[in-house]
Each structure stands twice: as structure tokens, then as C-alpha cells.
Amino acid sequence: MGKFGGVQTRLILLVVIVLIPLMTLQAYRFETQLNQRIEAEMAASEEIAKAISKSFLNFLDTIWSGQTIIGKTLLLHPEWTEKEIGDYLQSLKVDKSIISTYSWIRPDGKVIATTQQSLRGLTVQRGYIDRIVRGEDRVVSPLVERPSDGLITVPVAKGIRQNGQLIGILVAAVDTSRLEEVFPLPRIGTMRKFGLVDSSGQLVFRVGTQLTDEQRKFPPDSPIWKALQGEIVKTMKRTSYVDGVVRFGIDYPIKEIGWECFVITSYDDALAPYWASVRRDILVFLLVCIVSLLAAALLGRKILRPVMAVKEAAKQIKHGNLNARTRIQGRDELSSTAELFDQMIDRVQVRLTQAENLLTVGEMAASITHEVRNPMTAVRGFIQLLKQQKNDPAAERYFDIIIEELDRANQIIGNFLVLAKTSTSDGQSGHLNEILLNIQPMIHALSNLKGIHTVYKLDESVSPVRININEIKQVIINLTRNAVEAMDKNGTLTIETYNAGDCAKLIVSDTGCGIPRDKLDRLFQSFFTTKTDGTGLGLTICKTIVEKYDGNITVESEEGKGTTFTVTFPVAAASSHFSQKG
């Protein structure tokens, strides 16, 4: 009974646990649908804003094209007086046109001729004139109030140049009260409002609204300021300071002229279909909850099984049982994670086995090296004495072979000693460039024997690193010898150093035969070699030495093209840059 009670309690808890997220999910769904509806309206508003911006830019292009023609006419008639220029401009003005005034202004700002007589002879100090003088060709000015009658206009200016020299400035003043004529109002609809804001943050016009001077100014927290900086701003809820209506909207930058266009939409008009949908969805919410509970119960069981298996396996591994596995298989994400966990433990076990084997080899090498070297040294010495006492040329050749093989065995023993020294070392501060220049003759000797061309690309500012100089020499010589042996005559050996963040890098690359892809992963394993006469210890020693100083070594190779080894060391704490002379 107690067990049944426990199960019943768990089921009740499961119902509660699942029901609360479902209710939250339903609320989230309603909110998501609301946001999607708003996003759809905003997407439509953005397209409208693009169309409005394009229409306005086309309108400006029409004005500038006309100004270009007017400018060419004025340049063809340099003999015209100011009055004749004014008459010409007056002849272009159409009654009740959206262009209220045409003006011809000198580069110093003096109005030479205009269709607005009150401006003639005045010197105009406007920012758009300065911009034309500084080299801009076409400029749209912020709002300007005409002194004679208070008309709010937008000056559209174009510099007229001849042979690169500014002759004058043509200005067309656009009447803002008639800007609605420029835009395709039928496709915008009645529930949306739109308008333009100039580069100074003043409201140029808003469709269907007669604006006062105060209504043209925006508060500091208005989204128009971000849009004027080039950012598309979407506002989910804003209260219009013009009419107090709550709307959502978009502010779209017109980057070509530094203005912005806004499109705002009434909440009530846009969201009426959504609220009808919400009322319908609430009616079926109970049925959805029941189905969701059943699905959640099944899903919970499926989720818990691999999670608990991973937990149990991890607990056993923690206590030393490296053979513990989840044994979970499946196509879902959690089952795949459990399989990956098993694969990870398999790899760790392989790595531990390899590490133990390498440690065993190192310990064996350390224990037998000194015992083997002493008799070998004695044998080599006696053979040299016998060689000196024997004058037989054939015997001398045999003695030479014996000595060479003893030296080779001694080298292999030395390699084992390097592998046996696994402790880290503080090393000393040294420069890769200095080490390379120090062993440059040895590198040249290796490459010259096979007719290999050597290229050095040493960064003069490469930082010092903390290393053991003699050991790093061994690394470089091993890598360069491998590169030379991999190339035929006329190959190229490239050695490069440079800084990469807080690390210094050494690159050794060749143009040799390359390494097969299936052998790259095993390249740094002990006793693995691609050479017929190799010991398989050279790259293992290089890796051991580099990692002693917190560095790493990697290899990239492509068959038929060559191989590149990259050695990376952390930069030493105190850095005094080495400068390469010559």
C-alpha cells in the first residue's frame, strides 16, 4: 500500500508538474501568436517604409536631375545678368507646385537670383551650403522656415561645377505641406500612419496631420534617434505624442540622405483577428492539456532512462570501474549523448593504456640505458684500438660498420632517455630567431646535400619564449631533417616565425611527397615511422620536448604537395624583442 501511495503521489506530482508548464506554454503560445501578428504587421510596415523611402528618393532624384539641366543651361549662358537668371528661374516655377522656390546661390552663400524676392541679395548661412562647398554634390537640408511667410520647407541643393570648380549652388525649396503628393497613399491603408524625419530630428510631415512647431520635436527617448544613426528600430508599443494613440511601429533609416521614415499601426485595428483566435483557442485548451499530459508522461520516461544511465555509469567510473558503460542506443538526442559518453570513455581508456605503455617504456629506458651504454662505450673504444693496429683495408671497412652501428645504437638509447624525462622544466628565456640563426649552418649543410632551397621568414618582433635552448635545437633539427629527407632535388624548405596573440609560432614546411591521411593521426606515436630506416622516436621526442614547456606541435600534410609542422610556445612573462640584423 505504501508503494502504491508513493506511485500515486508521483503521478499527482507529475500531473501538477506537467500542467503548470502546459498552462505556461499556452500563455506563451498566445503571446507568441500576438508577437507573430505584430511581426507580420511590422514586416508589412517595413515594406511600406521601404516603398515610402524609395518614392521620396525618386522624388529627390527628379529634383536633382532637373537641377542638373538647369545648371547646364546656366553654364551655357555665362553672359546672363542676375535679372536674366532670375527670370529664367521664374519661368521654371509652376503655380501650386510642390517646389515653392528656386534659388541660384554663390559658393560664399550670397543669393544671386531667386523666385522668392525677399531672399535676393541675402547671404545665406546654411549647413547644406557648407557641405556642397566641401565637395558633396547633392544635399538635402533639414527643415527651414521661410522668413517672409513662415512656410516650412526642405531645401534640396545641388552643386554646379565646371572643370571641377564650384560655380554656384542650385536650391529647390520643397513645400512640406504638400509632401503627401509624393507617396502612394492607397496601398498604405487607413490603420497606418507614416511620416518623415529629417537629419536634425525634426518631424518633416505626418500623413493626415497638421503639425505645430512643438509636434515637430521628438523627446530624447524616441526611437527616431537610433534610426537616424542607421538602425532599423521596431517598437512593440508606443504612445503617440501627437494624438495619444497606442501603436506599434517601425523606424526605417533613409541612409542615402541621413533621414528616417516611420510607419505606425493602431493596435485595435491590427489585432482584432488575433483576439478572435484567442477566444477560440481557449475553448479547446482543456483537451490539449489532457493530450499533453499523456505525451509528457511517455516523454518523461524516455528522457529519464538515458539520463539515469549516464549518471550511474559516471558514478561507477568515479569509483574506478572504467569498464562501466550506459549501453543506451537510440536516435534521439539524449540516447545519442549517452552513446557519445560511452565512446568518450572508450577513448579515455585507450589513452590511459597508451600513457601507461609509454610510461613503462620510459621507466625501462631509464633503468637499462646506463647499464647498456657503459659496455657499449668500452666495446667501441677497443674496436677503435683494433682498427688502428690492423692495416687490412677490408677489416677497416668492417670496423667502420661496427662503429657506425654502435653510434646508431647509442643514439637510440639517447632517444629513450629523452622519453624517460617526462617532468616539466622551467627552462630559460630564449628567442626562436636566435636559435635558428645559431644552427643555420647545420640546416644549410643538411639541405645542400640534396640540393634543397631554404627560405627563412623570421619575424623581427617575435617574442621570447621560456625553453631549454639545446632541446629546442634538437626539435628544429629533427623537423628540418625530416623535411629535407621528404624532398627531392630542387625542393623548398621554409622556416617561419611570428607572433600569434600571446604565443610565438615556429613553422617548418616542405614541398615533399606529403604524408598519407591515414597515417597523420599516428605520426607522434612511439615507434611509428614512415621511413624504412627510422626508429619512430624522432617526432615523439619533439612532442615530448615541446609539451614540457606548455607548447604544442601540430602537422598538416597533403600528398604530392608537402607537409607543414607548426610548433607553438607561450610567450615568456618578460619580453624584450629580438631584432634580426642584416
N, C-alpha and C positions, 0 to 999 in steps of 0.2 A: 504493500500500500504506500509505503514511504517512497518507493521508487516511482510508482505511478504518479504520486503527488509531485515528485521532482520533475518528471516529464511534463506534467500538466502546467507546472509553474513556468518551465522553459517555453512551452508553447504559447502561454499567455504573454510572457515577456517578448517572444518573437513577434507575436501579433502587434504588440504595442510598439516594438522597435521598428517593425516594417511599416506600420500605419502612419507613424509620425513622418518618416521620410516621404511616404506617398502623398500625404497632405502637403508637405513642403514642396514636393515635386509638382503637384497640381498647381499650387500657388506660383511656383517658378515658371510652369508652363504658361499660365495666364500672363505672367509678367513678360515671358519671352515672346509670346504672341503679340503683346502690346508693343514691345520693342521692335519686333519684326514689322509690325504695321507702321510704326513710326519710321523705321529704317527704310521701308518701301516708299513712304511719303517723302522721306529725306532724299532718297535716290532720285525720285521724280523731281523734287525741288532742285537737286544738284544739276540735273539735266536742263531744267528750266533756267537755272542760274548761268549755265554754260551758254545756252541759247541767247540769253539777255546780254551776256558779256560779248559774245560774238557779234550780235546785232549792233551793240554800241561801238565795238572796234571797227566794224564795217562802216558805220556812220562816220567815225573819225577818219578812216581811210579815204572816204569820199571827200571829206573836207580837205584833207591834206593833198589829195590828187588835184582838187580844184585850185588849191593854193600854189601847187607846182606850176599849173598852167598860167595862173595869174603872174607868178614870179617870172616865168619865161617871157611873158608879154612885156612886163616892166623892164626886163633886161634888154629887150629888143628896141626899147624906146628910151634910151638914156637922156634924150633931149627934153622929155616931158617935164613941165613945171609941176610944183606941188599941187596947183589947182587942177591941172590936167590929170594927175594921178588920182586926186580926189574925185573928179568927175567919172573917171574910169571905174573906180571902186563903187561909186554911187550907182553906176549903170548895172552893176552885178547884183545889187541888193533887190530882193523881191519882197513885195508887201506881204505882211503876215508870215514871213519866213522864220524858220527856227533859228537862223543866223540873224542876230539883231544888229551887229556892227562888223564892218571890215575896217582894218587899220593897217597902215604901212608905217613901220617904226624903224628908226635908225639903230645901229648897234649900241649907241650910247643911251638909248631909251627915249629919245625925242620923237614925238608923233609927227610925221611929215604930212600924212594925208589920212583921212578917216571919214566914214559915213556918219559919225556922231560928232557934230560940230563943236560940242563943248570940250572934246578931247584934243582938238587940233592945237599944235604948238606946245602941248604939255610934255614934260619929261616924266616918263613912267618908270617907277622903281618897282619892278616885279621880279619874283624869283624865276619865272619862266624865261624872261629876257636874259638873265644871267646864265641860265642853263644853255640857251641857244648860243650865246657868246662863247661859252666854254667848250662848244663843239657838238652838242646834241643837235640833231636835225629836226626832230619833231617832238613837241612837248604839249601835254595837256595840263593846264594850270588848275589849282584848287579854285573854289568859288570866289568870285569877285563881285562886289556891289557897285553898280554904275553910279557915279556921284550925281549925275543930273536928275535921275528919276528913281534911284534906289532899286533898279532892276537887277536881280541876281543872275549872273551869267557865268559860263565856264569858258575862259579864253583858250582857244586851240591855236597854237603858234607853230610856224614853220620858218626855218632859216633859209634865206635865198642867197646862194653863193655863186660866185663866178671865178673860175680858175682857183678854187679853194679858198677864196677870200669872201667873208661875210659882207654882203652888200646891204641887206636890210632884213626885217622880220615882218612876215605877214601874220596878222592875228585876226581870227574869226571868233566873235563872242557869241556863244550858244545860249539861247534863252532857256533856262532850266524849267520854266513853267510849261514849256511845250515839248519836253523830252519824251512824254508818253507816246508821241507820234512815231518814235523810232522803233518801238518794240511790238512784237506780235501778241497783242493782248488776248485774242480769242482762245489761244491754246493754253493760256495760263490758268483760266478758270476763276470762279468768284471766291473760293475759300482761301485763296492765297493772296498775299501782298508781297510786293517786291520794290526794291529801290537801289540807288547807287550812293556810295560814299566816296568822297574824293581823298586824295593822298594826305590831306591835313586832318582827316577825321570828321569832316562836316557832311551832313546829310544833303546830298545834291537834290534828290527828289524821291518821293514815295508815291507809288501809283494810287490815284484817287484821293490824295491828301493835300490840302493847302497848308503849307508849313509856315510856322513862325520862326523867328530867329532863335528862340530858345529850343525849339524842337529840332533844329539842325545840329545841336551839340549832343554828343554822346557821353554818358558817365564813364569814369575810369575803368569800371569792371565790365564794360561792354565787350562782347566777342569781336566787334569790328576791328579792334586794335591788333589782335592776332592775325586776322585776315589781311590787314594792311601790310603785315610783315611776311605775307606769302603762304600762310597756313590756311587750309580748308577747315573751318570750325563748324561743328554740328552741336546745336544746343537742344537738349531734350525738353526743356521747359524755360520759357522766358516770358516775362510780363512786359508788354509794350509800354514804353514811357510816353508814347504819343496818344494811344487810346485806351490803355489799361487792360487790353485783352490778353489772356494767357495763350501763348502759341509755342510751337516748336519750329526751329528754322535752321537755315544753313547760311553761313557767310563764305562767299567764294571769291578768292583773290583774282583781280584782273592784273596779272603780273606785268603785262606789257606797258601799263601806264601807272602802276602803283596804286590803283583804286581797288574797291571791292564792291561786289553785288550781293545783296541779301534777299533771300526768299523765305517768308514766314507763313505758317499754315495754322489755321484755327483748330484747336483740339476737338471741340464739339463736332465740327463738320467732318473732320477726317476720321474720327474714331467711332462714329455711330455704328458702322458694320461690326466693329470689334465687340462692342458691348452686347450686341445681339448674339454673337457667337459665344460669349462667356456665359450668358444665361442658359443657352442650350447645353453647354458642356457641364454645367453644374448638375443638371438632371441625371446625367449618366455617370457622375463621379463615384457613386456608391458601387456600381457594378465594376468599374475599373479597379476600385480598391480591393474587391474580393479576388478578382483575377490576379491582381498584382501580388496579393498575399500568397496565393498558391505558387506563383512563379518565384517569389522571394524565398519561400521555404525550400524549393528544389535547388535554386541557385545557391542558397546558403550552404547546403550540404556539399555541393560541388566545389564551392570555394574553400570550405574548411579542410577538406581532405588533403589537398596538396600542401596547404599552409602548415597543417599539423605534422605532415610527413617531413617537411623541411626542418621544422623546429626539433622534432625528435632526432633526426639524423645529425643536426648540428650539435645537439646535447651529447650524443654518443661520441662524436668526433672530439668535442671539448674534453672528454674524459679519456681520450687516447685510442678509441676504436676507429682507425682510419678506413676500415672496411665498411662502415655504415653508409647506406645509400637510401634514397627515398623510394626508388623503384616505381616512381609515378610516370605514366605515359599518357599522352593526350595531345590534342591540337589547340586547346585553349591556352591563354597567356600564362595562367598560374601553373598548369601542367608543364608548359614549356620552360618556365622558370625553374621548376623542380628538376627537370631533365638537365638544364644548364648547371644547376647546383651539383648534380651527380658528376657531370663532365668536368666541372672545376675541381672537385675533389680527386677525380682520376688523375688530372694533370698535376695537381699538387703532390699526389703520391708518387708519380713518375719523377717529378723534380726532386723530391726528397731522396728517392732512391739514387738518382744521378749524383746528388750532392754527397750522399753517404759514400758512393763509389769513389768520387773524386777525392773526398777526404781520406778514404782508405789508401788510394794511390799516393796521395801526398805524404801520409804518415809512413807508408812503406818506403817511398823515395827518400824521405828524411832519415830513416833508420838504416838503409843499406848504402846510401851514397858514399858516406865517408869510408865505410868498410871496403867498398869496391874500388874507390879511387886510389887508395894507398898502394895496393898491389899493382894496379894498372900503371901508376907512375913509375914504380920500380921496374916493371917489365919494359916500359918504354925506354927508360934510361939504359938498361942492359942491351936492348936491341940496338940503340944508337952506338954503344961501345963496340958491339959485334960488327956493326956496319962499317965502323972506322977501321977495324982490324982486318976486314975481309976485302979483298980487292977484286973479287969476281963481279963483273957488271950484272950478270943475271941475278946473283944473290942480292946485290944492292937494290935491284928493282923490287925483289920480294920484301926486303926490309922496308922500302918506302911504302909499299902497300900495307904492311903490318902497322907502320906508324900512322898512316892516314886513317886506318880503321880504328886504331886506339884513340886518335884525336876525335873521330866521329863519335865513338862511344862516350868519350869524356864530355863532348858537347851535349849528348842526350842526357847524361847524368846531371849536367848543369841545368838543363831544362826542367828535369824532375825537381831539382832544388828550388827553382823559381815557383813551381806549382805548390811545393810544400810550404812556402812562406805566404800564408793566407792572411796574416794580420795586417791591419791598416797601418799607414805610416803618415806622419805629419809632413814629411818632405821638406822642401825649401822653395822659396820663391824663385821662379825661373821664367825666361821668355822662350817661347817656341821658336821665334825667329833666330835668336842667338844659337839655340841648339842646332837648328837646321844649317846655319852658316858654318857652325863648327864641324859638322860631319859632311859638309858639301863635297869635299874632295872624295870621300868614300862613296858617296852617291854617284858622283860623276864616273868614278872608276867602275862601278857596277854597270852603269848604263852604257859607257863607252865600249865595254867588252862586246856588247851586242849591237852597237850602232843605234842606240836609243837616244832620242832628243829629249832633253829635260827642260821643263818650263817651271819657273818659280813665280808665284803670285802672292807675295808676302805683304800683308797689311802693316804699314809702318806703325799704326797706332794700336796694334794688338796688345791686349793687357797681359800682365804677368799671371802665371798660374802656380799653384803650390804642388810641386812634383819632386821626384828624385831624378836628377838630370841624366845619370847613367842609365837608369831603367827606361826613361823616355827615349834615349838614343837607341836602345835595343828595340823598342816598339817601332820607331821610324825606319830603322834599318831592315827589320823584318818585313814591314809593309812595302818598302821600296824594292827589296829583293824579290818579293812575291810578284810585284808589278812588272819588274824587268823580265823575270822568268816567264811571265804570261804573254810577252810580246815578241814578235818577230822583228827583224831589222827595219829601221825607219819608223818604229813606233814612237809614241809620245808619252812621257811620264810627266804628270802635272802635280805639283805640290803647292798647296794654297793654305794661307792662314787668314783669319779675320775674326772680329768680334761679333757675337750674336746675343744681344741683351747682356746678361751677367755671366756669359760664358765665352770662352775662347775656343775656336774650332781649328782643327788641322785636317785638311783634305788631301788624300793621296789617290790619284786616279790614273788609269792606264787605258790604252786603246787596244788591249789584247783580245784574246778569244772569248772572254767572259766566262761566267760560271753557270752551269745549268740551274734552272729554278728549283728543281727538286733537291739540290744539294746546298742551297743557301742557308736553310734552317739549321743544318748540321755543321756549318762551317767552323763554329767556335767550340765544337765538342772535342774532348781529348781523344787523340789517336785517329781522328778523321782527317784524311788528306785527299786532295785531287791529283797529287803528284805521284809519279811512280817510285821516286826515291825519297819521299817526305816522311817525317816522323809523326805528323799530325799534332805537334805540340806548339808550333810557332804562333798561330793565331790564338790558341788557348792561353799562351803566356802573355801575348799582347793584351787580351781581355782582362787577365788577372792583374796585370800591372796597372792598366787604366782604371779599373774599378777600385784599386787600392786608394786612389786619390779622388774618389767620388766622381769619376768620369764615366763615360760610356763610349762604346765603339759600335758602329753600325755599318752595314755593307749594302750596296745596290749594284746589280750587275745585269747586263743584257748580252746574251750570247752573240758573238760576232761584232760587238761594238766596244766592250770593255767593262771595267769594274771600278767602283769608287768606294773607298773606305773613309768614313767620317768619324774623327775622334773629337770628343767634346770634354773640356775641363771647366770647372767653375773658376771664375776669376778670383785671384788672391785678394785678401782683405786690403792690403796696401798695394796700390798700383802706381808704378812710375813707368810710363810708356817707353818702350824701346824704339829708338829711331834707327832705321837702316841707312847706312851711309852708302854712297856710290850708286 
